[in-house]
Amino acid sequence: MKKAKLRKLISFLAPFLMDIHYEGLENIPTEGPVLITTNHLSQIDIPVLFLNPVRQDLTALVTDKYRNNIFITWFVKSAEGIWIDRTRADFAAFQAAFEVFKQGHSLGISPEGTRSKSGELLEGKGGSILLATKMDVPIVPVGLAGTESVISMWKKLRKPSVTARFGPIYNLPQLDRNNREEHTKELTDEIMCRIAACLPEKYHGYYRGHPRIREILEKQNIQLP
């Protein structure tokens, strides 16, 4: 199935299956390369982001452990997604991602590297830093809330509610090659705190109480409870 047809199909089905609320859509540039970083709660995350009304060119890096899932494999192939092996430096996947940016398209990635079984943020991995800094692309964070409950709600024949909140666009500085390890950790924390700032505090997990989250929210005139 072609990407455009997939979008039409999912757009038709989604309103019957869940209530999706998109917030902060004005933060997404309407054109040009952009890296969209998200938390990862469920297999439903990808379709929810895919349906955003601003960037129909969005694709994503998807861990290849999902290749055994027939539905996800079909979806990733149709959405022109990129499989990535999280157990090693997957240069083929990174090269494919760079090509997406060169075409001026948007790419989604979960810096956590895997689905959070607790529903809270896990510690971020440094792979997204390479994508953002080497290609010098802007980043838009998004916090997904409610996708962790979608399947369980369906089993109860209830219609779940999901929110995707996009934060302000930003750029990362170039990676300091002389202090690579420490600077990678610093930039990864920045990416994750930006995602956390798009989420209710109960989702903050590993980054709960991080002072950078409060700084980001105060700059946006948003107060934590």
N, C-alpha and C positions, 0 to 999 in steps of 0.2 A: 504494500500500500504506500502511495506517495504521501509526503509530509503534509501537504495541503488537505488531502482527503482525510488523513488521520485527525487533523485539527478539527475539521468539520464534524467528524463522527464523535470525537470526545466532547466537543462543544454541545452537541445535541444531547448526549447521554448525561453529562455532568449535572445539569439542573435537577434531574430526576433522582440522582444518587446522593447529592450533598449540596449544602449551601456554602458557596465559596465567596469570601469577602476579601477583596484586594484593597489595600491601603497604601498610601504613599506612591501611587503610580506616577506622580509628577516627578519623582526622583529618577525614573528610568529614562535615559536618553533615547530618543526615537530612532536614531541611526548611529552608525559607527560601532567599532568594536567595544565590547564591555564584558567584564567578568562579573557574573552574578554569584555571590557566595551565600550558601544557605546551611541551616541546620538540617539534620537528616533523622526523621522520626519513623518513616514508613515507606513502603513501596508506592504509596499514593502521592508522595512528594513530587515525583517527576511529572505526572499528569497535571497536578495543580499548577506548577510553575509553567508548564508547557502552554497552558490556557491563558496566561496573562494577556491582557488586551493591548499591550503596548508593543512587544517584540515578538512577532510571529516567526522570526528567524531563530528563536532560541533553541539551542540543542544543549547537550550536557555530557560530561564525563561520568561514566557509570562503572562501578566496580564489576569486574568480570565474574565475581562469585554468583551473580544473578543470571548467568548464562543458562543455568539449568531450569530457570523459571520460564515457561513457555510464553506467558503473557508479557513479561518484562522484555524478553528477547524480541518478541514481535514488535513491542512498542519502541524499543531502542532502535531497532533496524528501521522502522517506519519514520521515526523522528530524526533519523540521521545522527544518532548518538554515537559516542566514542567509548569503546570498552577500554578500561584501564586495569592493569594488574597492580594492585596496591602492595604486593609483597616485594616489589623490586622497583628500580628506576625504569619506568616504562617509557623509553624515549620515543617509541613509535606513537604512543597515545599523545605525548606532549607535542610531537611534530604535527599530528592531526589537529590538535587544539590551536597551534600557531596558525595553521592554514585557515581555520575558522575566523580568527581575528584578522588575518590578512584580507579576507573577503568582506570585512566590515560587519560581521555578525556577532551575536551575543552567545555566551557560553556559560552554563551553570556548573558549579562544583560544590561539593560538600567538603570543607577543610578538615572535618573530623575523620574522614576516610572510611567510615562505616556507620551503620545505623545505630542510634542510641536506643538500647533496650529499656533504659530507665525513663526515657522521655526528656531527659535533661542533657545539656550540652556536655560533650566529651572534650578532652584536650585536643586542640587542633594540631594537624600535621603540617609540615613545611612545604609540601608540594605546590600548593596554591601560590606561594610566594614566588616561585620560579616563573609561573605563568604570568603573574601580574607585573613583575619587575623586568623580566627579560623582554617582554613585548611592550612594556610601558602602557598598559591599558588601564582605563579607569575601572573602579570597582563599585558595585552596588550591593549592599548587604540586604538580605531578606530573612525574616524570621517566620517560620511556619509553626502555627499553633493549631492543634486539633487533629492533625493527620494521624497521630498515634492512636486515636480512638475510632477511626473510620471503620475498619474491618469489624471490630467488636460491636459497633453500633449497627452495622449491616446485619450481623448475626441475630441481633435483637429486633430486626425489622424496623429500625429507627433511622431517621435521616440525620446524619452528622453535620456539624457546622465547622468550617475550616477558615482560618484567617492567614493570609500572606501579607505581611507588612514590610514594605520596602523602605530602607533608610536612605539618607543623603549620599550622593555619589562622592567618591574621594579617590585620591591617588596615593600610592606608596612611594617612598623614596627608593633610589637604587640600593641594592644590597651591598653592604660594606664587606668587600672581599677580605679585608684585613682582620675582620672580626665576625666572620661568617656565621658561626654557630650561635653566638649571643644575639646578633642582629636578626637572624632568621627567627629565633624565639620571640624577640620583641615584635617583629612585624606580624608573626602568626597570632600573637596575643591581640594585636590591634585589629586584625581581621575578625577574630572570634568575639572580641568585645563589641565591635560594630554590629555583629549579628545579635549578640545578647541584648543590645540596646533596642532591638526591634521586637523583643519578646517580653512577655510577662515574667516577673522575677522568678516564678516557680520553675521556669525552664533554664535558668542560668547555670545550674549544675557546677561543673569544674570552675567556672568563672564567677560564681556567686560572691558578691562583695568586692570584686575587683574595682579599684578606684577609677580605672579608665572608663568603665561603664557609666559611672555617675558624671564624669566630665563630659562624655558624649551627650548624655541626656540633658544636662544643664545647658549645654550649648544650643540644644534644640528646644529649650524651655519646657522640658518634660521632667516631672518629678517622680522619683520612685516612691511607692507607698511606704 
